[in-house]
Amino acid sequence: MGGALSSADMITALYLHVLNVDPANPKWEERDNFILSRGHGGIGLYAALAKRGFFPIEQIYSYEQLGSKFGTHPSLKIPGVDLSTGSLGHGLSVGVGMAIAGKRDRKSYKVYVLLGDGELQEGSIWEAAMSASFYELDNLVAIVDRNRFQVFDATEKMMAIEPLVDKWKSFGWAVKRIDGNDMEQVVDTLEAIPFEVKKPSAIIADTVKGKGISFLEGKAVSHYWEGPPPEEQVKQALEELGGFE
């Protein structure tokens, strides 16, 4: 829940404003690709896909029920999902491959990869980052959801990852740091892609874990809100988020 809420502005901006996709033709070869590398925030992606028209939102109500295709992590069984994810550290590498294919096939699509900040502790992320700049993939965008918490504790207590801007720049990326929960900043930044010609773009999005639910905001426990939670907490959370369809 925590990561789905912290990245909600970015995923909403992508699917309702930025991404060139066709809900009637999810496998359209000219489409922009989106990879939720931090797969455990899948519920936020499902909501955005439903809002964009890939499937009726009522289908999500089967989330994590036996036989449902809507599990914790996204699956290719779901219309609009471009990659089954969950094994952390792999998404950016696949994104590099997609971006290289786009360049070689002379396609105009872009590839967007949303990364968790704890995921940056995986060495494979930095191998992919090095490859992306070497191949001048200015059709590739990495978005880091910098909510500062992973499953057990704060990222800086588990394995410090700052200074992120300097690190991404040192790997040859064009970088911007923004407030990832400010929709105006998010939209303006996404509209400015690519930041530099012949360089992949990295967005370090400072966010609040569990954004929008007061008793989850900025807390490690929001990473995995064990359920079923007390009914009064569910009611409060829905009220604070503005209701339920």
C-alpha positions in Angstrom: 0.0 0.0 0.0 2.7 2.5 1.0 4.5 2.4 -2.4 1.3 2.4 -4.4 0.2 5.6 -2.6 3.5 7.4 -2.7 3.7 6.9 -6.5 0.0 7.5 -7.3 0.6 11.0 -8.7 3.3 9.8 -11.1 1.4 6.8 -12.3 -1.8 8.8 -12.7 0.1 11.5 -14.7 1.7 8.8 -16.9 -1.5 7.0 -17.8 -4.0 9.8 -18.0 -1.7 12.4 -19.6 1.6 11.2 -20.9 1.7 7.7 -22.2 0.8 7.0 -25.8 -1.2 3.8 -25.4 -4.4 2.3 -26.8 -6.6 0.5 -24.3 -8.4 -1.1 -27.3 -5.1 -2.5 -28.5 -2.9 -3.2 -25.5 -0.1 -4.9 -27.5 0.1 -2.0 -30.1 3.7 -2.0 -31.3 4.0 1.8 -31.4 2.9 2.2 -27.8 4.9 3.7 -25.0 6.0 1.0 -22.5 5.7 1.2 -18.7 7.5 -1.1 -16.3 6.6 -1.2 -12.7 10.0 -2.6 -11.6 9.0 -2.2 -7.9 6.2 -4.7 -8.6 4.7 -4.9 -5.1 2.9 -1.6 -5.8 0.8 -3.3 -8.4 -2.6 -2.2 -6.9 -1.8 1.4 -7.8 -1.0 0.4 -11.4 -4.3 -1.6 -11.7 -6.3 1.5 -10.7 -4.5 3.6 -13.3 -5.1 1.0 -16.0 -8.7 0.8 -15.2 -9.1 4.6 -15.2 -7.4 4.6 -18.6 -10.0 2.1 -19.9 -8.0 -1.1 -20.2 -10.7 -3.0 -18.2 -13.7 -2.2 -15.9 -12.6 -1.0 -12.5 -14.9 -3.6 -10.9 -12.5 -6.3 -11.9 -9.9 -5.1 -9.4 -12.3 -6.0 -6.6 -11.0 -9.5 -6.9 -7.6 -8.3 -5.8 -5.6 -11.2 -4.2 -8.5 -13.5 -4.1 -8.1 -17.1 -5.3 -8.2 -17.3 -9.0 -7.8 -13.6 -9.6 -5.3 -12.3 -12.1 -4.9 -9.2 -9.9 -2.2 -10.2 -7.4 0.3 -8.2 -5.4 2.6 -8.1 -8.4 1.6 -7.3 -12.0 1.2 -10.1 -14.5 1.1 -10.1 -18.3 -2.3 -11.7 -17.9 -3.6 -8.2 -17.2 -4.4 -6.0 -20.2 -2.0 -3.0 -20.4 0.8 -4.6 -18.3 4.0 -4.7 -20.3 6.1 -6.8 -18.0 5.4 -9.3 -15.1 7.5 -7.9 -12.2 8.3 -8.6 -8.6 11.9 -9.8 -8.7 13.6 -6.5 -7.7 16.4 -5.1 -9.8 15.3 -6.5 -13.1 12.9 -3.9 -14.5 15.5 -1.4 -15.6 17.5 -4.0 -17.5 14.4 -5.1 -19.4 13.6 -1.4 -20.0 17.1 -1.0 -21.5 16.4 -3.9 -23.9 13.0 -2.4 -24.9 14.6 1.0 -25.5 17.4 -0.5 -27.6 14.8 -2.4 -29.7 12.9 0.9 -30.2 16.0 2.7 -31.5 17.0 -0.2 -33.8 13.5 -0.6 -35.2 13.2 3.2 -35.7 10.2 3.4 -33.4 9.2 6.6 -31.7 8.0 5.1 -28.4 9.5 5.8 -25.0 10.1 3.3 -22.2 9.3 4.4 -18.6 10.5 2.4 -15.6 9.3 3.1 -12.1 11.9 2.0 -9.5 11.6 1.7 -5.7 14.3 3.4 -3.8 15.2 0.3 -1.8 15.5 -1.5 -5.2 18.5 0.7 -5.9 20.4 -1.4 -3.5 20.5 -4.1 -6.2 23.7 -4.1 -8.3 21.8 -5.0 -11.5 20.2 -1.5 -11.5 23.6 0.1 -11.9 24.7 -2.3 -14.6 21.5 -1.3 -16.5 22.1 2.4 -15.8 25.7 2.1 -17.3 24.4 0.3 -20.4 21.6 2.9 -21.0 24.0 5.8 -21.2 26.5 3.9 -23.3 23.8 3.2 -25.9 22.6 6.8 -25.7 19.0 5.8 -24.9 17.2 9.1 -24.7 14.0 7.2 -25.2 14.4 5.6 -21.7 13.1 7.2 -18.4 13.8 5.9 -14.9 11.6 7.3 -12.2 12.8 6.6 -8.6 10.0 6.7 -6.0 12.1 8.1 -3.2 9.8 7.5 -0.3 12.7 6.6 2.0 11.3 3.3 3.4 11.6 -0.4 2.4 10.0 -3.4 4.0 11.9 -3.4 7.3 13.0 0.1 7.9 14.3 3.4 6.4 16.5 2.9 3.3 19.3 4.8 4.8 19.4 2.5 7.8 19.3 -0.7 5.7 21.7 0.4 3.0 22.3 4.1 2.3 21.7 5.1 -1.3 22.3 8.9 -1.4 23.5 11.0 -3.1 21.2 9.8 -5.8 21.4 12.8 -8.2 25.2 12.6 -8.3 25.1 8.8 -8.7 22.8 8.9 -11.7 24.7 11.7 -13.3 28.0 9.8 -12.8 26.4 7.0 -14.8 25.8 9.4 -17.7 22.1 10.2 -17.1 20.3 13.6 -17.3 18.7 14.0 -13.9 16.0 16.1 -12.3 14.8 15.9 -8.7 11.2 16.8 -7.9 8.4 16.6 -5.4 6.8 13.4 -6.6 3.5 14.2 -4.8 3.1 17.6 -6.5 1.1 16.8 -9.7 2.1 20.1 -11.4 5.8 19.3 -10.9 5.3 15.7 -12.0 3.4 16.7 -15.2 5.9 19.5 -16.1 8.8 17.1 -15.6 7.4 14.3 -17.7 6.5 16.7 -20.5 10.2 17.8 -20.6 11.4 14.2 -21.5 14.1 13.7 -22.8 16.0 16.1 -20.6 19.1 15.9 -22.9 19.6 14.5 -26.4 21.4 11.1 -26.4 21.1 10.7 -22.7 18.6 8.6 -20.7 16.5 10.6 -18.3 16.2 10.0 -14.5 13.6 11.5 -12.2 14.3 11.4 -8.5 10.8 11.8 -7.1 10.8 12.7 -3.4 7.5 11.2 -2.0 5.8 10.3 1.2 5.3 6.6 1.9 1.6 5.9 2.4 0.7 9.3 1.0 -3.0 10.3 1.7 -3.7 8.1 4.7 -2.6 9.9 7.9 -1.9 6.8 10.0 0.3 5.3 7.3 2.2 8.4 6.0 5.9 8.3 6.4 5.9 4.9 8.2 7.6 1.6 7.3 4.5 -0.3 8.3 2.7 1.2 5.3 5.0 -0.9 3.0 2.9 -3.9 3.8 -0.4 -3.0 5.6 -1.1 -6.5 6.9 -4.7 -7.4 6.4 -7.5 -7.6 6.9 -7.0 -4.3 8.8 -9.5 -3.2 11.4 -12.8 -2.0 9.9 -12.5 1.4 11.5 -9.1 1.9 9.9 -10.4 1.0 6.5 -13.3 3.5 6.9 -10.9 6.2 7.9 -8.5 5.5 5.1 -11.3 5.6 2.5 -12.6 8.9 3.9 -9.2 10.5 3.8 -8.7 9.3 0.2 -12.0 10.9 -0.9 -14.3 7.9 -0.9 -14.7 4.7 -2.9 -16.3 4.0 -6.3 
